[in-house]
Amino acid sequence: MNEIMKAHAIIIAAAARVNARIAGMEAFNRDRELHGQAPGYTDEDFYAVVDQEGRGHNAVCHVLVDR
C-alpha cells in the first residue's frame, strides 16, 4: 500500500472513531433526556472529541497536501 493510501486510511479510521464516540455521547444524552435529566455532554465535549483525536481540518489538510 503506498503512502497516500495509508494516509487516507488513517484519516478514514480516525473519522470512524470520532463518529462512533459522538454517536455514543448522543445516545447517552438522549437517554438522560428521556429520564428528565440534564445532558451529560455539552457542545464543548463534542468538539473536544475531534481535538482529542488530533484529526481536525488542518491536520487532515496537512496529511493530504504534504504527500
For each residue, the residues with C-beta under 8 A, 3 or more apart:
1: 5 6 9
2: 5 6
3: 6 7 67
4: 7 8 67
5: 1 2 8 9
6: 1 2 3 9 10
7: 3 4 10 11 63 64 67
8: 4 5 11 12 64
9: 1 5 6 12 13
10: 6 7 13 14 63
11: 7 8 14 15 55 60 63 64
12: 8 9 15 16
13: 9 10 16 17
14: 10 11 17 18 53 54 55
15: 11 12 18 19 55
16: 12 13 19 20
17: 13 14 20 21 53
18: 14 15 21 22 49 50 53 55
19: 15 16 22 23
20: 16 17 23 24
21: 17 18 24 25 49
22: 18 19 25 26 46 49
23: 19 20 26 27
24: 20 21 27 28
25: 21 22 28 29 40 41 45 46 49
26: 22 23 29 30
27: 23 24 30 31
28: 24 25 31 32 40 41
29: 25 26 32 33 39 40 41
30: 26 27 33 34
31: 27 28 34 35
32: 28 29 35 37 38 39 40
33: 29 30 36 37 39
34: 30 31
35: 31 32
36: 33
37: 32 33 40
38: 32
39: 29 32 33 42
40: 25 28 29 32 37
41: 25 28 29 45 46
42: 39 45 46
43: 46 47
44: 47 48
45: 25 41 42 48 49
46: 22 25 41 42 43 49
47: 43 44 50 51
48: 44 45 51 52
49: 18 21 22 25 45 46 52 53
50: 18 47 53 55 56
51: 47 48 54 56
52: 48 49
53: 14 17 18 49 50 56
54: 14 51 59
55: 11 14 15 18 50 59 60
56: 50 51 53 59 60
57: 60 61
58: 61 62
59: 54 55 56 62 63
60: 11 55 56 57 63 64
61: 57 58 64 65
62: 58 59 65 66
63: 7 10 11 59 60 66 67
64: 7 8 11 60 61 67
65: 61 62
66: 62 63
67: 3 4 7 63 64
